[in-house]
Amino acid sequence: MAQVADAGNAARATAETVAARSYGRLVAFLAVRTHDVAAAEDALSDAFATALAEWPRSGCPANPEAWLLTVARRRLVDGVRRRQVGEAVLGELQQLAEHVVDAPDEAPIPDQRLALLFACAHPAIDAAVRAPLMLQTVLGLDAKRIAAAFLTSPAAMGKRLGRAKQKIREAGVPLRVPERAELPARLDAVLAAIYAAFTDGWCGGDASRHELAEEAIFLARIVVELLPDDAEAPGLLACMLYAHARRAARRSAGGDYVPLHAQDVARWDSAMIGEAEALLRHASTLRRIGRFQLEAALQSAHVERRRHGRDNATAILQLHDALAMLAPSPVAAINRALALADVHGAAAGLGALPDPRIDARIAGYQPYWATRADLLARSGAAAEARAAYETAIALETDEAVRRFLRGRRAAPGT
């Protein structure tokens, strides 16, 4: 009995590892020729269910990804037979079942996952759903995590993604590797998806999320190489490298969350910061300012403040002003309110915070409530600050951050 349980646990652990590491890539392989993302996801789900039933008996295969892909391809072919579609489509699926779809030798994009990101940015797909579609179908995030990245509900995001997949299927939108000339027009959505994936991975504490952050950095490096004349790609890479350089300092030896202002700068990765600085300087020479360059410049300013103790609060506020004008969003407004408070006081920051009664997107956004609590505490409104901290704690899923927020709630004057 114990051996059976051990085999079942081993099978489940292997399946979970594969899902975290390769889900998006497997869906991409299955969907790239069928133009049916939903069917690819269904087939892969069936394959995982089959694995959980068979692997405990037969043992985990040496190459679980290949095993799952083979089973999922068969499910797709069987599904086509059951629906009795035309011979041309069946033949295409049978061809897919015989080999992994690789990029052609002369493909303009050297990485299959990045190629599929650009494919999902097809002009026929609604611009608002391109980045979320990439996050789900290529990078493997679920609807809940995607919804959090775009400040919406999982139900609403699920519907948007479902409609997009239906359009791809019904309109036959070609999920093909675009020509090099098509890449610049699709770049904004790709960069947005890479950044959202990085943010999801950087904020999470588990190993799979750490790998997601590193995957995002890897993909951004390829984009920089593909499009050397674009200023936003190196800006994005610089922004992510600045943040990733501080990863080791975000937790104490005991696992407690450490905010930026209290981090040990000796634990920052100096080489990574140096690379980020070089990328940002290169982007500035291209003289086409954009959101990610401003985000990177803000990261650089915070590094400068912590490393050299310089009072650059006014410069940081100016960068936030520029970002809020160039790429307005609730997140940009919240961060600007904090910068405004550093220069003009907590009351000014509170006055600049967006109102959740007007913008419902921030009602469930933890950083809004943590920021509001901090500014209320700094302005002397202790009771209101405690209530805001309670909301922030309830919304937070990372236990280390929850402990930090509870500590702030219990601090004198709060």
Residue pairs with C-beta under 8 A, 6 or more apart in sequence:
4 56
7 55
7 56
7 57
7 59
8 56
10 55
10 56
10 60
11 51
11 52
11 55
11 56
11 60
12 52
14 55
14 60
14 64
15 48
15 51
15 52
15 55
15 64
18 64
18 65
18 68
19 48
19 140
20 140
20 208
20 211
21 208
21 211
22 65
22 140
23 44
23 140
24 113
24 116
24 136
24 137
24 138
24 139
24 140
25 65
25 112
25 113
25 138
26 44
26 65
26 68
26 69
26 72
27 37
27 40
27 41
27 44
27 137
27 138
27 140
28 112
28 113
28 116
28 137
28 138
29 69
29 100
29 101
29 112
30 40
30 43
30 44
30 69
30 72
30 73
30 76
30 96
31 37
31 39
31 40
31 137
31 175
32 101
32 116
32 119
32 175
32 176
33 92
33 93
33 95
33 96
33 101
33 175
34 40
34 76
34 92
34 93
34 96
35 168
35 169
35 172
35 173
35 174
35 175
36 165
36 168
36 169
37 133
37 137
37 165
37 168
37 169
37 175
38 162
38 165
38 166
38 169
39 76
39 79
39 169
40 72
40 76
40 137
41 137
42 75
42 79
43 72
43 73
43 75
43 76
43 79
44 68
44 72
46 71
46 72
46 75
47 68
47 69
47 71
47 72
47 75
48 68
50 71
51 64
51 67
51 68
51 71
55 61
61 67
69 100
70 97
73 93
73 96
73 97
74 97
76 93
76 96
76 97
77 90
77 93
77 94
77 97
80 89
80 90
80 93
81 90
102 112
103 109
103 110
103 112
103 115
103 177
104 177
107 115
107 177
108 177
108 178
108 179
108 180
108 183
108 226
109 115
109 118
109 177
109 183
109 222
109 226
110 222
111 219
111 222
113 138
113 139
113 215
113 219
114 190
114 219
114 222
114 223
115 177
116 134
116 137
116 138
116 175
117 134
117 138
117 190
117 193
117 194
117 219
118 177
118 178
118 182
118 183
118 186
118 190
119 174
119 175
119 176
119 177
119 178
120 130
120 133
120 134
120 137
120 138
120 175
120 189
120 193
121 130
121 134
121 186
121 187
121 189
121 190
122 130
122 173
122 174
122 175
122 178
122 186
123 185
123 186
124 167
124 171
124 173
125 133
125 164
125 167
125 168
125 173
126 164
126 167
127 189
128 160
129 160
129 161
129 163
129 164
130 189
130 193
131 150
131 189
131 190
131 192
131 193
131 196
132 146
132 149
132 150
132 157
132 160
132 161
132 164
132 193
133 161
133 164
133 165
134 189
134 190
134 193
135 141
135 145
135 146
135 149
135 193
135 196
135 197
136 142
136 143
136 146
136 161
138 193
139 193
139 197
139 212
139 215
141 149
141 197
141 200
143 154
143 157
143 158
143 161
144 154
145 200
146 157
146 161
146 196
147 153
147 154
147 156
147 157
147 158
148 200
149 196
149 199
149 200
150 157
150 196
151 330
151 331
151 361
151 362
151 365
152 361
153 364
167 173
168 175
178 186
180 226
183 226
183 227
184 227
184 230
187 223
187 227
187 230
187 232
187 233
188 232
190 223
191 220
191 223
191 232
191 233
191 236
191 292
194 216
194 219
194 220
194 223
194 236
195 216
195 236
195 239
195 240
195 292
197 212
197 213
197 215
197 216
198 212
198 213
198 216
198 217
198 220
198 240
198 243
198 244
200 209
200 212
201 209
201 210
201 211
201 212
201 213
201 214
201 215
201 216
202 209
202 213
202 240
202 243
202 244
202 247
203 209
203 398
204 210
204 212
204 398
205 251
205 398
205 400
210 247
213 240
213 244
213 247
214 244
216 240
217 237
217 240
217 241
217 244
220 233
220 236
220 237
220 240
221 237
223 230
223 233
223 236
223 237
224 233
224 234
224 237
224 279
227 233
229 286
230 286
231 283
231 284
231 286
231 287
231 288
231 289
231 290
231 293
232 283
232 288
232 290
232 291
232 292
232 293
234 279
234 280
234 282
234 283
235 279
235 280
235 283
235 290
235 291
235 292
235 293
235 294
235 295
235 296
236 292
236 295
236 296
237 276
237 279
238 275
238 276
238 277
238 279
238 280
238 283
238 292
238 293
238 296
238 299
238 300
239 276
239 292
239 295
239 296
239 299
241 272
241 273
241 275
241 276
241 279
242 272
242 273
242 276
242 296
242 299
242 300
242 303
243 299
244 269
244 272
245 268
245 269
245 270
245 272
245 273
245 276
246 260
246 263
246 267
246 268
246 269
248 267
248 268
248 269
249 258
249 263
249 264
249 265
249 267
249 268
250 257
250 258
250 263
251 257
251 258
251 400
252 258
255 400
256 400
256 403
256 404
257 398
257 400
257 401
257 403
257 404
258 264
259 404
260 302
260 306
261 306
263 306
265 306
265 307
268 303
273 303
276 296
276 299
276 300
277 300
279 296
280 293
280 296
280 297
280 300
283 293
283 296
284 293
289 322
289 326
290 326
291 323
291 326
291 327
294 319
294 322
294 323
294 326
294 327
295 323
297 319
298 316
298 319
298 320
298 323
301 312
301 315
301 316
301 319
302 316
304 310
304 312
305 311
305 312
305 316
313 339
313 342
313 343
314 343
316 339
316 342
317 336
317 339
317 340
317 342
317 343
320 332
320 335
320 336
320 339
320 340
321 336
323 332
323 335
323 336
324 332
324 333
324 336
330 354
330 359
330 361
330 362
330 365
330 368
331 365
331 367
333 352
333 353
333 354
334 353
334 354
334 362
334 365
334 367
334 368
334 371
336 352
337 349
337 350
337 352
337 353
337 371
337 375
338 349
338 371
338 374
338 375
340 348
340 349
340 352
341 348
341 349
341 350
341 375
341 378
342 349
345 379
346 375
346 376
346 378
346 379
347 379
349 375
350 372
350 375
350 376
350 379
353 368
353 371
353 372
353 375
354 362
354 368
356 362
356 363
356 368
362 368
364 395
365 395
366 392
366 395
366 396
369 388
369 389
369 391
369 392
369 395
370 388
370 389
370 392
370 405
372 388
373 385
373 386
373 388
373 389
373 392
373 405
373 408
373 409
373 414
374 385
374 408
376 382
376 384
376 385
376 388
377 385
377 408
377 411
377 413
377 414
380 413
382 413
382 414
385 409
385 414
386 409
386 414
389 405
389 406
389 408
389 409
389 414
390 409
392 405
393 402
393 405
393 406
393 409
396 402
396 405
408 414
